[in-house]
Amino acid sequence: MRVRHVFPTHLRPTGAPRSRSGLRERDHRGMVGTILRIVLGVAVALTVYVIGASMLKKFQLAPPAEPDPDDIKPVDLHYRCIVCGAEVTMTAAQDDDPEAPRHCREDMVLVD
């Protein structure tokens, strides 16, 4: 075990440096590298935040407006899914010839 002897401040000779490196020029390259890494890290974090916030903002889509009750007309249409065979009866629509509903990611076919 190595013991270091430290002079108390009041016993240190006048004009003596506080440390062994006190008289040498300091090399600031290491500090500049650290500062550059911190600045780069903050820039990357800010970029990720801005991109993430803009992506989340795109999910704020307003729901479609409710149809006017006066525009709803009674219909009697029967549809069948061509994939699984599920059947749907449509009793109200906004126009006389509505587009077919979707089921199993496919348009349903009109059953006569």
C-alpha positions, 0 to 999 in steps of 0.5 A: 500500500502506497501512502501519499503525504499531503501538505496541509495548506498552511504548511505548503511552501509559498509558490509551490503548485497545488499538484504535480501537474500544476506547472504543466500545460493542460491538454484539453483534447480529452475535454473537447472530445467529451463535450462533442460526445455530449452535444452529439448525444443531445442532438441525436436524442432531440432528433429521435424525439422530434421524429417520434412526436411527428409519427405519433401526431399522425395517429390523431385522425378525427373520426368521420362525421356522423351521417345526417339522419335525414339522409338515411334511407331504408334498404333491404340488402343481403350480403355474403362473405365469399371467404367464410360464408358469413351473411349480413342484412343491411337495413339502412344506408345513405343512398339507394346503392351503397358499397358492399361491406367488407369481411375477411378483408374482402368485399362481400357479394350481394345475394339476390 
